[in-house]
Amino acid sequence: MCGRTACTLAPDELRRACSYRNRAGQRRKPRWRDGDADKYRPSYNKNPQSMSPVLLSQRHFDKEAPVDKRVLASMRWGLVPSWFKESDPSKMQYSTSNCRSENILQKKSYKDPMLKGQRCVILADGFYEWQKVEKGKQPFFIYFPQTREPSQKPKKTEDDPATSARNKEKSETVHPPGKPSSGLKKGGEAASEWTGWRLLTMAGVFDCWTPPDGGEPLYSYSIITVSASPNLQSIHDRMPAILDGEEEVRRWLDFGEVKSLEALKLLQSKNILTFHPVSSLVNNTRNNSPECLQPVDLNSKKEPKPTASSKMMANWLSSSSPSKRKESCTSESKEEQESKPQIQRKSAGGLQQWLQGANKKPRTK
């Protein structure tokens, strides 16, 4: 089950976060499909029927494109089959926001796109899920652990000795959405790897529907789900099919080399995600602010008292629209705070540091 996500990066940040190596070993940033960057709206609380960013092969739009070239597109969440006869997609009688991996070849809505190779990767900071509790439901935010690769060294912060000291104490430092390294690699290749928030990459299928009376074609998708991993089963029994790492993403998108039945083997339950409880603010889709992602203490009846630095970050995030933000703040490490919720809580890690970290200042070109 996946009924709500967050995707807060600006269009250009998404391009950098999705950089990949082509078959020649060159690092590339996918381009937005014509006009689609304007259709995408960053959001802390994205629901079905909204437009969301997806990654797919350029060959779906241009048969002459290199087999490994990728493109970003904005698609409607909730697959509308190409054979749908009504003039209004909202008249569909059933939900297609999720597709169970076990049934993907049994239901025509998903079987046709899957066998045609219409596979895509849905991008998000993470997704929300609700755990049934005694007095209702408790929402959680679920995402990739945000740890830096061992080869990356913490950056020194000249104007903040305390932060520098904390960085030395922690061997793994988290990077929120930020600007990529500007150095050169061996051979003079520009180092353009994204060092910001690691986006969640979820497997999906898409289709293209054209209104019976004519009009602009509508591209839409469904997130494929699998049985929940052991660490998520106490929250919900289903989870999105996660593609872990560039190779799995490549194989899912390469519909020419990797045929449908082979690609289905990638749809496995993976015990690799982390999570933290969040406020019930996220229950209402009209609430779209950083507070939706803010970790809460389930033992406390009150929301955690905001610190000066968390207020500063919240003010920046709310006043500086992600769609206008080209460069994001730097990351400082912060000791993880312990809490004892009703289930064993995973560390909020990078998200806490992003929202609550000290001395975060937006950078501009």
C-alpha positions, -999 to +999 in steps of 0.1 A: +000+000+000+013+035-009-012+063-008+008+094+000+044+105-008+066+136-005+088+150-032+103+183-024+132+188-047+131+215-074+130+204-110+167+210-116+176+193-083+156+162-094+178+161-126+209+161-105+196+136-080+188+112-109+222+114-126+234+081-139+262+065-159+255+054-195+270+024-211+301+043-220+306+051-183+298+088-188+277+105-161+245+120-175+216+140-161+182+131-176+164+159-193+128+168-186+103+158-213+092+189-231+069+210-208+069+184-180+091+204-156+063+230-155+037+204-147+056+191-117+049+207-083+072+199-053+051+188-023+054+176+012+021+157+009+014+143-025-017+122-031-031+101-060-044+120-090-016+145-086+013+149-111+045+132-099+080+129-113+089+096-129+121+083-146+119+062-178+136+054-210+138+081-237+129+054-262+092+055-251+091+089-268+118+086-294+125+052-310+158+066-323+171+075-288+201+056-274+189+025-255+203+037-222+191+074-224+167+084-196+142+111-194+122+127-165+084+131-170+054+143-150+027+117-149-006+114-131-006+091-101-033+065-108-030+046-141-056+053-167-056+024-192-052+033-229-085+015-236-105+035-211-137+047-230-149+075-207-141+111-215-131+118-178-105+098-160-122+105-126-150+083-138-129+052-133-147+028-110-116+014-092-083+026-078-051+022-098-027+041-076-012+007-065-007-025-084+001-058-065+031-075-080+014-109-076-015-098-099+003-077-124+000-103-152-036-111-143-053-077-146-055-062-181-049-026-168-014-036-157-007-067-179-008-047-211+017-020-201+039-046-184+042-068-214+048-037-237+078-028-215+061+004-202+081+004-170+090+035-150+106+046-117+086+068-094+107+093-075+100+106-040+118+117-008+098+089+008+062+078+014+038+078+043+021+048+058-005+046+086-002+021+115-034+010+132-033+018+169-058+017+197-071+052+192-069+054+154-040+055+130-004+067+135+013+080+103+050+072+096+074+086+070+094+059+053+126+065+032+161+054+023+187+057+051+206+089+044+242+080+049+273+092+030+295+068+011+327+059+031+348+075+004+333+109+011+349+130+038+330+155+060+334+191+048+350+215+072+328+243+084+351+273+091+325+295+108+311+267+131+337+249+153+310+230+171+297+215+138+332+206+128+337+188+161+305+168+156+315+159+121+348+144+134+329+124+159+306+108+134+319+085+107+286+087+087+273+121+079+240+127+062+236+150+033+203+168+028+194+181-007+225+201-016+248+211-043+271+185-060+308+183-057+326+206-081+360+188-082+375+167-109+378+129-110+406+109-124+409+115-161+394+150-158+358+139-156+336+164-138+325+150-105+287+156-107+274+129-084+245+141-063+254+145-026+220+155-014+189+136-003+188+101-017+155+098-035+133+067-030+131+048-063+099+028-066+090+004-095+060+013-115+041+007-148+026+035-169+002+039-198-009+066-222-046+075-226-060+097-252-095+113-246-121+097-270-130+132-282-094+141-288-071+162-268-037+160-251-026+124-242-025+117-205+005+097-191-003+080-158+013+053-136+007+028-108+032+020-080+039-017-078+036-031-043+050-062-026+047-078+009+061-056+036+097-062+048+102-075+083+109-041+098+078-025+082+053-053+089+042-037+122+032-006+103+015-022+073+015-055+054+024-040+020+051-017+007+062-002-027+086-024-047+119-006-041+147-005-067+179-004-047+208+012-065+217+022-100+219-013-115+184-023-104+171+010-118+189+004-151+175-031-154+140-020-147+141+008-173+159-011-200+128-028-215+148-038-246+175-059-230+155-069-198+123-086-208+091-084-187+094-118-170+130-111-161+122-076-148+095-091-125+123-108-105+134-073-093+101-069-075+112-082-041+105-072-005+137-054+007+145-048+043+164-016+036+142+013+045+141+034+077+112+054+092+100+077+119+065+088+132+051+121+120+022+143+130-014+137+120-011+169+100-003+147+071-037+131+073-052+161+055-039+165+019-044+202+022-016+204+047+016+209+026+044+221+048+077+209+063+058+200+095+044+170+076+079+154+077+088+165+112+096+136+135+074+134+166+078+117+200+050+092+204+055+093+242+048+130+244+013+143+242+027+175+228+046+182+197+084+185+203+093+221+212+110+236+181+146+248+185+159+281+171+176+262+143+146+241+134+125+273+132+151+288+109+150+257+087+112+256+086+110+293+078+135+289+049+117+258+035+083+276+037+095+309+023+119+296-003+097+275-027+115+243-038+104+251-074+126+282-072+154+267-051+184+259-072+209+252-045+201+238-010+216+240+024+248+222+036+245+194+060+258+192+095+258+161+116+236+159+148+233+134+175+202+113+170+176+117+197+162+086+213+125+079+219+104+049+228+074+047+206+049+019+206+070+000+181+108+001+177+115+034+159+141+037+132+163+068+133+150+098+115+187+103+106+192+127+077+157+141+078+161+153+115+194+169+105+178+185+075+149+199+094+165+205+128+203+208+120+222+239+131+234+268+109+217+258+077+219+286+052+206+284+016+232+289-010+227+308-042+247+308-074 
